[in-house]
């Protein structure tokens, strides 16, 4: 599965991907996820043709299903593999929402690199339409990368680990209330994430003002780069430079630790201005992904 994902990403973007056995195992082991049932595969004559993920989070309005197909397949076999995988995912989606109130706006979503003309054409043929873009951003850091300048009147507190899960979950829910899609911020998921050895405690913290917690940054180490998993700022604390300070804190801590590159992902449909902040901080787009959706058949 990792080999197919890495070759597919390289063919579509010209970049090496971050897929490895560890992060695939981590993805499959998230709370509430069925490691087998939520990751169907299609093969022929002992060869893996492709696989999909079914990544559903409450309130189940946008059920995300990345589909990964071997880039060496011909068009007909690619269509067959994708159709089989999406048929399975559709059935899985129906199982998840069967007991929920009917919602005609509920959709199945997938993601394809913007440079992948073949993949986008395949998605269109399968009934998907573009909804928004998601971006992988990157920046080079070094020992001269400055420490942040914090807004006046705030205090910063290090994230300790799983004992902070309730605080972090609550803060993320408020910060991402206007975020498109269904963010993976359940208490169980955050508890696991904060207990994961790849959490970088030096780069992760919560910010408070006189009224309570107002922002946070959580960072996870990748094998050769730093990764900002999430930055959140509550609405009442925005437009004060806090998002920039949180970002600069992550950059500075990774630079101090000897990393030379920091990456993050951002949803282009996020109307909190996050993408503008990241670009103003000097980050550049490494990969532009198109998020596409299609209605879940009722």
C-alpha positions in Angstrom: 0.0 0.0 0.0 2.8 2.4 0.9 4.7 1.6 -2.4 1.6 2.3 -4.5 0.9 5.6 -2.6 4.5 6.8 -3.0 4.7 6.0 -6.7 1.3 7.6 -7.4 2.2 10.8 -5.6 5.6 11.0 -7.3 4.0 10.5 -10.7 1.4 13.1 -10.2 3.5 15.8 -8.5 7.1 15.2 -9.1 7.7 15.2 -5.3 8.5 12.4 -2.8 5.6 11.6 -0.5 5.6 11.2 3.2 3.9 7.8 3.1 5.7 5.2 5.2 4.7 2.1 7.1 4.6 4.0 10.4 2.2 6.7 9.4 -0.1 4.3 7.5 -0.2 2.1 10.7 -1.0 5.3 12.7 -3.8 6.3 10.3 -5.3 2.8 10.4 -5.1 2.7 14.2 -7.0 5.9 14.9 -9.9 5.6 17.4 -13.1 4.3 15.9 -11.3 3.1 12.7 -11.5 -0.4 11.4 -8.0 -1.2 10.2 -9.3 -3.7 7.7 -12.9 -2.6 6.8 -12.0 1.1 6.4 -9.0 0.4 4.0 -10.2 -1.8 1.1 -7.8 -3.0 -1.5 -8.2 -4.2 -5.1 -5.8 -6.7 -6.7 -5.4 -9.0 -9.6 -3.1 -12.0 -10.1 -1.3 -11.2 -6.8 -0.7 -7.6 -7.7 -2.1 -4.7 -5.7 -3.9 -2.4 -8.1 -5.1 0.2 -5.6 -6.6 0.9 -2.2 -8.8 3.4 -0.5 -9.3 4.9 2.9 -12.6 5.6 4.6 -12.0 8.5 7.1 -15.3 9.5 8.6 -15.7 11.9 11.5 -18.8 13.4 13.2 -21.1 14.9 12.2 -20.7 12.9 9.0 -21.5 15.6 6.6 -18.4 15.1 4.5 -17.0 11.5 4.5 -13.5 11.5 3.2 -12.2 8.7 1.0 -8.8 9.0 -0.6 -8.3 6.6 -3.5 -4.8 5.5 -4.5 -4.3 3.7 -7.8 -1.1 2.2 -9.2 0.1 4.8 -11.7 1.3 2.1 -14.1 -2.2 0.8 -14.9 -3.9 1.6 -18.2 -7.0 3.8 -18.3 -9.5 0.9 -18.4 -7.9 -1.0 -15.4 -7.6 2.3 -13.5 -11.3 3.0 -14.0 -12.2 -0.6 -12.9 -10.1 -0.4 -9.8 -11.4 3.0 -8.8 -15.1 2.0 -9.4 -14.7 -1.1 -7.3 -13.1 0.8 -4.4 -15.6 3.6 -4.5 -18.5 1.2 -4.6 -17.2 -0.4 -1.4 -16.7 3.0 0.2 -20.2 4.1 -0.7 -21.6 1.0 1.0 -19.4 1.7 4.0 -20.7 5.3 4.1 -24.3 4.0 4.1 -23.6 1.8 7.1 -22.2 4.8 9.0 -25.1 7.2 8.3 -27.9 4.6 8.3 -29.3 5.7 11.7 -28.8 9.4 11.2 -31.4 11.9 10.1 -31.6 12.2 6.3 -29.3 15.0 5.0 -29.3 15.6 1.2 -26.2 17.7 1.6 -24.1 14.8 2.9 -21.2 14.1 0.5 -18.4 11.7 -0.2 -15.1 13.6 -0.7 -11.8 12.6 -2.2 -8.5 14.5 -3.0 -6.3 14.6 -6.1 -3.2 16.6 -6.9 -4.1 19.6 -9.1 -1.3 18.5 -11.6 -2.9 15.0 -12.0 -5.0 15.6 -15.1 -5.7 11.9 -15.5 -6.9 11.6 -11.9 -9.1 14.6 -12.2 -10.7 13.3 -15.4 -11.3 10.0 -13.7 -12.9 11.6 -10.7 -15.2 13.7 -13.0 -16.2 10.5 -14.9 -17.1 9.0 -11.5 -19.4 11.9 -10.6 -17.1 14.1 -8.5 -17.0 17.8 -8.8 -14.3 20.2 -7.5 -15.2 21.8 -4.1 -12.1 23.5 -2.9 -8.3 23.3 -2.7 -6.1 22.0 0.0 -2.4 22.9 0.2 0.8 21.3 1.5 3.1 24.2 2.5 6.8 24.1 3.3 9.5 26.4 4.6 13.3 26.1 5.2 14.5 27.0 8.7 17.9 27.4 10.2 19.5 28.7 13.4 18.8 32.3 12.5 15.0 31.6 12.4 13.6 34.1 15.0 11.7 33.3 18.1 8.1 34.6 18.1 6.9 37.9 19.4 3.8 37.2 21.5 0.8 39.5 21.6 0.6 41.6 24.8 -1.2 40.0 27.7 -0.8 36.3 26.8 0.9 33.5 28.5 2.2 30.3 26.9 2.0 26.8 28.5 3.7 23.7 27.2 1.4 20.8 26.1 2.2 18.0 28.6 0.5 15.1 26.9 -2.7 13.1 27.1 -3.6 14.8 30.4 -4.3 17.9 28.4 -6.7 16.1 25.9 -9.9 17.7 27.2 -8.5 21.2 27.1 -7.0 20.7 23.6 -10.2 19.1 22.2 -12.4 21.9 23.5 -10.1 24.6 22.2 -9.9 22.9 18.7 -13.7 22.6 18.6 -14.1 26.4 19.1 -11.2 27.3 16.8 -12.5 25.1 13.9 -16.2 25.6 14.2 -16.2 27.4 10.9 -13.9 24.9 9.2 -15.2 23.1 6.1 -15.5 19.4 6.3 -15.4 17.2 9.5 -12.2 17.8 11.5 -10.8 14.8 13.4 -11.0 16.4 16.8 -12.8 13.8 19.0 -11.5 13.4 22.5 -10.4 9.9 21.7 -8.4 11.0 18.7 -6.8 13.9 20.5 -5.9 11.7 23.5 -4.1 9.3 21.2 -2.4 12.1 19.3 -1.1 13.7 22.5 0.2 10.4 23.8 2.0 9.6 20.5 5.8 9.5 20.7 6.0 11.7 17.5 4.4 14.7 19.3 7.0 17.4 19.6 6.6 18.8 23.1 9.0 21.7 22.6 7.1 23.0 19.5 3.6 22.4 20.9 1.9 24.7 23.3 -1.4 26.4 24.5 -1.8 30.2 24.8 -4.0 31.8 27.4 -5.2 35.4 28.1 -7.0 36.7 31.1 -10.3 35.0 30.0 -8.9 31.6 29.3 -7.2 29.5 26.5 -7.2 31.2 23.1 -4.9 29.3 20.8 -2.6 26.4 20.4 -0.1 24.7 18.1 0.5 21.0 17.9 3.5 19.6 16.1 4.5 16.1 15.1 7.9 14.9 13.9 8.3 13.4 10.6 11.4 11.3 9.8 13.4 14.2 8.2 11.2 17.3 8.6 9.1 19.1 11.2 5.3 19.0 10.8 2.8 21.5 12.2 -0.3 19.2 12.6 -2.6 22.0 13.7 -2.8 25.6 14.6 -6.0 26.9 16.2 -7.0 30.4 17.4 -10.5 31.1 18.8 -12.5 33.7 16.9 -12.3 36.4 19.7 -8.5 36.3 19.6 -7.9 36.6 15.9 -6.4 39.5 14.0 -3.9 40.1 16.9 -0.9 38.3 15.4 -1.4 35.2 17.5 -1.5 32.8 14.5 1.8 34.2 13.2 3.4 33.9 16.7 2.3 30.3 17.0 3.7 29.5 13.6 7.0 31.2 14.4 7.2 29.3 17.6 7.0 26.0 15.7 9.6 27.2 13.2 12.0 28.4 15.8 11.8 25.2 17.9 12.4 23.0 14.9 15.3 25.1 13.8 16.8 24.9 17.3 16.5 21.2 17.3 18.4 20.9 14.0 15.6 20.4 11.5 15.9 22.3 8.2 12.4 22.0 6.9 8.9 22.5 8.4 5.7 21.5 6.7 2.0 21.8 7.2 -1.4 21.3 5.4 -4.1 23.8 5.1 -7.7 23.7 3.7 -8.2 26.4 1.2 -11.8 26.6 2.2 -10.9 27.7 5.7 -12.2 31.2 6.0 -10.1 32.1 9.2 -7.3 33.5 7.0 -4.9 30.7 7.8 -3.4 30.4 4.3 -2.7 34.1 4.2 -0.9 33.9 7.5 1.2 31.0 6.4 2.2 32.6 3.1 3.1 35.9 4.9 5.3 33.8 7.2 7.3 32.7 4.2 5.8 29.3 3.5 5.3 28.2 -0.1 3.0 25.7 -1.7 4.6 22.3 -2.2 1.5 20.5 -3.4 -1.9 21.9 -4.5 -4.6 19.3 -4.0 -8.2 19.5 -5.4 -10.8 18.3 -2.9 -13.8 16.9 -4.9 -17.2 15.8 -3.7 -20.2 13.8 -4.9 -23.5 13.2 -3.1 -23.9 10.0 -1.2 -26.7 8.1 -2.9 -29.8 7.9 -0.7 
